[in-house]
């Protein structure tokens, strides 16, 4: 039997979000209803609200979530009612050409729930990243649920559902940062700071944080940056080279995703270094660089999708590291808010006041 619960929706481009009643259907084959405990306020939700993803309004926002499985549909065996889970937006198919070649983190046909959640008048909702977790409950595909240690703080570990995993994974999975590497991270919001935390976790010897905001640079130090550069005061490329013996960093992570920051990352790396783009550019952005510079530099130029993670592998591992005190995920939680406070959280995010606001249900 379907349920009516509260949910935060975006009805129209650039308009304030609304807290309304929504309808959650019973789970069908391969589907799961999750009782949401906590959900982080991610910049991607703001991008949905402002029309930066698509125009499939109304959106049911929220996706960085943890909660408890309430009910499962037929054929679901990986999780059961009562399991504590983190939600993810890349439930891999196992059948596409990427999965069959042993690269499931690049899956081209990820799963979402097939049934729509709706408004009470029957209007279908578009769940953010296939999740829609600014709600008391949500309907997802079973593959979007990863069971983790039930003793972990939901407000903290739920952030692995998007931004924190994207940053940690950009450093460890995509950038393959190892012990004694030099790493530079451009952009020190949630994703950039997670990349810094990931680089520290695996033993990078020098971690250089770059931003234009001194408050964010202070955050970066707290996550493990050994050096900081205010890009409004210093030349980024020259300063990174000076800090690395004139060579450049082994790995440079662009957590901003703009042409100018990617170009900085390219020239700030060592000749055989790696550039990782994890910040998401907008469609109109273009690069104009000499082709010979690409030829004359070795190394790798990579993009990182969701930190190239496999949730069933990475989420439990990172939760365990957090529980052991080796990965300070709790530092990402700036404030805990109620479901009706999402619009105010967007304002704080836009002004750079918070790393993460987390809705507690």
Secondary structure, 3 states (H helix, E strand, C coil): CCEEEEEEEECCCCCCCEEEEEEECCCCCCEEEEEEEEEECCHHHHHHHCCCCCCCCCEECCCEEEEEEEEECCCCCCCCCCCEEEECCCECCCCCHHHHCCCHHHCCCCECCCCCCEECCCCECEEHHHCCCCECEEEEEHHHEEECCCCCCHHHHHHHHCHHHHHHHHHHHHCCCCCCCEEEEECCCHHHHHHHHHHHHCCCCEEEEEECCHHHHHHHHHHCCCEEEECCCCCHHHHHHHHCCCCCEEEEEECCCCHHHHHHHHHHEEEEEEEEECCCCCCCCCCCCCHHHHHHCCCEEEECCHHHCCHHHHHHHHHHHHHCCCCCHHHHCCEEECHHHHHHHHHHHHCCCCCCEEEEC
